[in-house]
Amino acid sequence: MATDWTIGELEEWDARIRRVAQDVGLVLRAQEFEICDRDQMLGYMAYTGMPAHYPHWSFGKRYEKLKTLHRHGVTGLPYEMVINSDPTLAYLMRDNTLCQQVLTMAHVYGHNDFFRNNGHFSRSRPELTVPRFKLRADRVRRYVEDPSIGAGRVEALLDHAHALSLNLRRNPDIRRLDRAEQEERALERARPRRRPHAEIHLPEETVEPDLTRVPLEPEEDLLPFIRDHNPYLAEWEKDLLTQVHEQAAYYLPQIETKIMNEGWATYWHHRILHALDLPQEIHMEFLVHHNQVISTQATSINPYQLGFVLWHDIRRRAAGEEGTAGKVDVGLVQEAGAEPLPGEEGLFKIREVDRDVSFLRRFLGEELMRELDLFEYEPKGKDLVATRISDPDEWSQVRETLLRRVGMGGVPAIRVVDADLGRSGALLLRHEHDGRDLDLEYAEKTLEHVHALWGRRVLLDTVLEDSPTRLSYEPDAGFAAE
């Protein structure tokens, strides 16, 4: 398919975009772009953006599904895909127009800045991203080709590990206490409280903590715990559990900052393209594509739109400007050129420290909720019925519902409580109940996957319909509520 651009033109636009991005305050890593066709983009999408991945049937299934949906016009392809690596790697669709490529490159530089400067990505070691994924792929292929292991056993273990991979520490910046520190804390909690006039009170009864229990404190990282405490796992099985856990930990910051990150990139592509003094025909096409990016979705949140509107509202309020919350003063943006706008300096600090939950809690207020027409709904029969709207009485409840679903909020938090319950080798897990009951079908599947990796009885403490409940699974007895 013929294009209206050349590689030389893209290089010129890239240099101009990077200069403007730096002039307005973005702090960037080196950036690389790769041109790809539709089939290649589908492959990268199936591989979650990576140029290499270990072999597993789920990637092929995802590729065929994406390809079928695209062929029938159900879904389109992204303008770009960006990897948190150093240098930052992004793919550009060969079939895109020059305007789409310019918009995409500006958008990518927003992601580039966010990856580099948001604190939740500080542990991601971006310089090792691509080499690590390639190394994992090579190791898995060796296990597949090993006659003593084979593809069937590898894929079966990866199935279980993938299903459980998001049961991990949600805030790795909180330092984990080592075993000695945990023991000291347990002993401190068991000591009698210091009370004034203790001599006139009956002595408090104390219970000595069981310092032999494993884990001593609830453990969030499920796969590494099974790896370290199941003595029956082979070394290759432990390695696969490590690989899947590390991969999930790499993607965790992206899950937790989706709205901020996409909104940030959209805010800056809008700013940068207005500062580039685009030719009229490109400028008009840019406005069309930009409006498509931030368009409202009927029954789900568009992270590009919500993030874009929030970043603009924060800047406007920081500059002391008035106006309708969700509308952008394009004239002001154009006049500013490649200079930072009033109030923009505060955006960079927010970009460094927040994630979606804190970002929305701090800056998504009643006015924006109403302007964006945010509401709650639930199915009733064949229809979807609004149950709450963003009016003065219910907007805060609608926002709380949103906060519980962004980032990892939609994934139940499950922790390991005891690895040898009753000295029987049974594994006891605990669901951190937040008012939402577990779906029992998913709970059963989860315990099946845990049992496959643990090899012995698995139990899960939760709350169902306000009643404490213990769920259990073992092959002979199946799934049961105790």
Secondary structure, DSSP 8 states (H G I E B T S, - for coil): ---S--HHHHHHHHHHHHHHHHHTT-----EEEEEE-HHHHHHHHHTTT-S-----HHHHHHHHHHHHHHHTTSS---SEEEE--SSEEEEEETT--HHHHHHHHHHHHHHHHHHHH-GGGTTS-GGGHHHHHHHHHHHHHHHHH-TTTHHHHHHHHHHHHHHHTT-S-S-TTS----HHHHHHHHHHHHS----TTGGGS---------TT-SSSS-B--HHHHHHHH-TT--HHHHHHHHHHHHHHHHHHHHHHTHHHHHHHHHHHHHHHHHHTT--HHHHHHHHHHHHHHT---SSS--HHHHHHHHHHHHHHHHTT--S-TT---HHHHHHHTTS--TTTHHHHHHHHH--HHHHHHHH--HHHHHHTT-EEEEEETTEEEEEEESSTTTHHHHHHHHHTTSGGGGS--EEEEEEEETTTTEEEEEE--SS----HHHHHHHHHHHHHHH-S-EEEEEEETTEEEEEEEETTTEEEE-
